[in-house]
Amino acid sequence: MAQGDVTSWHQLTWLCIDSETTGLDPKSDRLVELAAVEFRQGEVLRRMGMLLNPGVPIPAAANAVHGISDADVADCPPFQDVQERFLTHVAAADLLVGYNWPFDAAFLEAACGPRWTEAIADKPVIDGLVLVRCDEVGRYWKGPGRHKLDAVAERLGIPREGKAHRASSDCVLTCRILWQLRDHLPDDAHQAAEQLRSARDQQDRDFEAWRKAKDGEA
């Protein structure tokens, strides 16, 4: 989609990306599952999902989250074997969607290098987590874990299809959440993405101020 295109992002085909990993550090941890789900006007069009062999043992802490074991990925390809097909899919997308997008993007950048940056260049990104944390949506919801994907879906009455913390299932749930909350953002995709970038920056500043105050540093 060209920068000047004002077609509503509601009408575009979304490509939602999610990953599962061996840990939280993109510099040292690796991908063990990757999904890219196409979604258009409330419907899932296509699912691309795969388990990946990270080439290292999956730590118990990571297995406890996503349930993927060394045995599950023993005969699966490494990411390098599917990278070309995945990046081609990303490069062709009109709109990218995720839930806590920077996490998945950091792992993909670490795995792909500059080719990831090239594939997503100038594409609007809609991050469901940032939207849910906005004042007018769910900033003031109560309870621990209130902004986690399943907690948000439950609050909005959206059923999960498949297991939690599995990439394809998480993609579908993310898309259904965003579809329900879509009217909280401008219609224009680039304006919506820019509003969310600004909101994330403010959320990060607010969190840092809260952390310092809590630690007695402010």
N, C-alpha and C positions, 0 to 999 in steps of 0.2 A: 504494500500500500504506500503510495507516495505521500510525502509530508503534507501536501496541500489537500489531500482527499479528506472530505468531511463526512463520509459515510459513518453512520452510527456504529460504534463498536459492538452494539447489541446484534447487529446484522452480519457481522463478520464471522468467519470460522476461527475459533480460538484454538490455539495449540497449548495445552497445559502440560507442563513438564514437572516431574517429581523423581526423586532418587532416594535410594537407601544406601547406606555406607557402612564402612567398618568403624567409624568414629566421627568426631566432630571437627577435626582439623584437616582442611583440604590440602595442606602441605604434606601431610604424612599419611592420612587415611585415604581409602579408595572406594570406588563405587562397587556395590554388589547387586544393585537392581536399578533399572532405569525405565521410565515410562513416558510416552508422549501421546496424549489423548486429544483427538479433534472433536470439537463441540460446537454446535451451531444452533442458535435460537432455541435453547432448552433441551437439545437432543444430542446424545453421543453419536458421532458419525463413524469414528474409527479409533481403535486402541492399538498402540504399539508398545509392548512391554516385554522386558527380558531380564532374566537373571544373568549376572556377570561373575566371572571368576576373578577375584581381586588379586590373585597371586600371593596372598598372605593369609594366615589364619584369621577368621572372623572372631573378634574378642567376645567374651561372654556378655559384656555389658551391651554391645551392639545387638547380639543375638536376642537378648532379653527384650529389646525394643521391637525389632521387626520379625524375629523368629526365623531368619534365614541362617542356615547352618553351613559349615564347610561341605558336608555331604550334598547339600542342595545345589551347590555351585561347582562341584568337582568336575563335571563334564560340560560346563557352560563356557562360552567364549569369553576372552578378555575384552575389555571395552574397545581396545584398538581394532578388533575385528569387526565391530559394528559402527565404529565412529563415522565412517564416510556416509553410510546410509542415514544415520541419525542427523548429522549436520546438514545433509541435503534436505531433510524433512524440516529442520528448523529454519534454514535459509528461505524456504518457500512459504513460510507462515506469514499471515497478515498481522496477527496479534498473538503475543505470548502471555501466558497466564501461569501463576504459581501461588503457593502459600508459603510465605517466608522465602521469596524468590532469591535473595542474596545467598542463602545457604546452598541451594542447588546450583546456582550460577557459579559460585566460587569453586565447587568441585568440578564442574564442567570446564571451567577455565583452566584449572590445574591439569585436567586430563587432556584437553584439546589445544591449549596454548592460544596463540593469536587467531586460530581458525574459529574458535568459539566467538571471540569478539567480532570477527568479520560476519559470522552467520547471524548474529543478533543486531548488527548495526542498524540504527535508525528505526528499529521496530518498537512500537509501544508495548510496555509491560504492565499488566494489571496484577497487583499483588493482593490477594484476598486477605492476608493477615493485616496488612496496613489499613485496608478499608474497615475491617472489623474493629480495629483499635481506634478509629476516628470517633470524635465526640458524639456525632449524631447517630452512630451505629451502636457500638458496644463498649466504648471506653469505660462506662460507669457500671457495667455488669459486675455482679459480685461473685465471689467464690474463687478458689484456687484453680488454675488451669482454665479459666473462663474463655480464653482466646485460642485454646487448642482446637484443632480441626474438628474432632469429634464432639467436643463440648459445644462449639458453635452450631454444628449441624443439628444436634439434639435440641438446642434452644430454638432453632428455626423450624424444627419439625421435618428435617430432611433425612430420610433413611440412608444408611450406608449400604453399598453393594460390595461385598467382599470383606477381606480382613483389614483391620486398622494397621497403619504403618506398612502397607504394601503399596508400591508406587502407583500402579494403575488404579487401584481402588481410591487412593488419596486424590489422584487427578480428577476422577469423576466427581467425588464429593466437593472438591474445590470449585469445580465448574458449576455445580448445582447451587452452592452457596452464593457465588458471584452472580449467577443468573437471578436469584431471588433478591439480591441487594443492588442490582444494576442501576436502579434509578437514583442512587446516592451519588453518582458520578456524572460528569458531563457526557453528552452523547459522543462528541468527537474523541476518537481514540487517543490522539496525542495529548489533548487537553486533560483527559482522564488520567493518563499515565503521568503527566507532569504534576497534576494535583496530588497524586499518590507519592511521588518522589518528594515533594515538599512536605507532605504529611509525615512521611517516614523520618525526614530530617528533624522535624519538630518533635516527634515521638522519641527519637534518640536523645535529643537535648533534654527533654523532660525526664527521661529515665536516668540520665547521667546526673541531673540535678537532684533527683530523688535519692540516687545511690550515695551521693556525697553527703546529703543531709542525714541519711540513715547511718552513715559511717562516722558522722561528726566532723566531716571535712569542710562543710559549708560555713 
